[in-house]
Amino acid sequence: MNEEAKKLKEEREKNDEAFYRGVYPSRVPIKVNVGMDIIAEAAGYDLKETLWDTARIFDKAHELAEMIFTDSSILGMKSRMPAFYEALGSHNCVMSSNGFMQHPDTVALYADEYDEFIKNPVDFIVEKVLPRNYDRLNHIDNPAGVLFSIMEADYEKSIDNAAFRGMSAKLTDEFGYPSTVPGTFGACYATMDLLTDNMRSLTEITKDIRRIPDKVEEALNALYPFSYYVGKPSKFILTTQVSYPLHLAMFIRTKDFERLWWPTWFRQVNDYASLGATASPFCEADWMRFLDYLQDLPTNSQLKFEYGDPKIIMEKLGKKHIISGMFPLSYLTSLTKEQCIDKTKEWLDILAPGGRYIFGFDKSALMLNDMNFENLAAICETVRTYGVYDHPYEPNGCRMLDPSEYTHSEVPEVRSKYLVSWDDYKAANPYAPDNARERVEATKLNTMKQIATLIR
């Protein structure tokens, strides 16, 4: 890493920490990236081919990194890659004719199966949900083939992950992007979103809320321990955080949100806060009717919004929480360069004062037609030069997260015939030394995370 990149990296990491220390950063951080799909399209590559050979986009990503100043890597990760899902015969994540990976509204938990699910969610997921969502995980009709499908999918994922990590490492080294300390970042769905997405589906869960709300509530409480352990970071430092894409809340009534959606998620963010981790949710759609609930989240939650009134959001939440998002992606293609610059300054005038804002768009671009790189570069440069604070790293009057203010709930261990606990392992392997316990428990947790990957 050259000296300029090293200096930028140090500044970026210091600015990221400023939000958690209750001080001003030197300037408004810019959290903008360009997805792999867009980069492939911009480079003139066929998207379907590129998703099987992602390393080909590096030169274009490098070109964009030189053109666009951001405080996070310009290369956006794609979480759903075809090789992995096709190796498993996926129904719930499939490629469209133009190469986009889509998530149909699939049902893998039926309304009359709630009692069975509540009894042991992990067993049910393995035995019923996964075979219904993935043809090649059908252990009933093809028990031997499941083993080979899992090995194939794991191999495909390792190839895709290695390619992305390799490109990211090169860009980070050359352009001084900040690094995340391993183990300090968690990611999961809110428990009701997890129940909905690849198990009940949006269509069916809205029926259940009206017809059998008691069963839904029982299912959420039964599923919570699995969700908790999957999302829990392994290391807690000043900047440890857990991200959540929040979406079902927007499709249900406020009274159903209060009873069913909010309690398990609020429990989760408070449990993590008691350990020292902040929440970093993406509030999809319009959350204006829920701002009072968000006010109650643990101190220094980083709230990224898709829609909403930025002035009201900052007034209600900006002293306690960190605000991000909302800047319209549509400006990139609907406004001139000069208009983009003017809008950016107007935006910063509303949100930058107080030192609690991170610049970001309301949504990610899906196609190259959603993007104008020259306008994007102008917007980011405006944030860099206009969003500067007069008193960097001085106190801004905001508090830090204090874990002692939060109480951790009683979360039982997740038990399943398919998960090997230390007691089970020790019984089967009586000569295993005590220092093997940490790895055995880490293996169990990793297995749960792999299961979670398949149902979200």
Beta strands, then each sheet from edge to edge (+ up, - down):
strand 1: 34-35
strand 2: 75-76
strand 3: 94-95
strand 4: 101-102
strand 5: 185-187
strand 6: 241-246
strand 7: 278-286
strand 8: 302-307
strand 9: 322-325
strand 10: 357-358
sheet 1: 1+ 2+
sheet 2: 3+ 4-
sheet 3: 5+ 6+ 7+ 8+ 9+ 10+
end
